[in-house]
């Protein structure tokens, strides 16, 4: 299993926008994003703090519907 990178909320938000997600609404520091195919997720952007590993893993698996290897491919292309 690949090692998850340390990602800030801002960096993850930019990554999601690059793969087609659109910001639907912002409630405080939480950004709600939706993909044209129907997937939705919420990303907390608290200044430049890193996302907790468990939350990042949950978003990748459940909200994005990606396995970790595919996510790492997309993330490395984005960087």
Secondary structure, 3 states (H helix, E strand, C coil): CCCCCCCEHHHHHHHHHHCCEEEEEEECCEEEEEECCCCEEEEECCCCCECCHHHHHHHHHHHCCCCHHHHHHHHHHHC
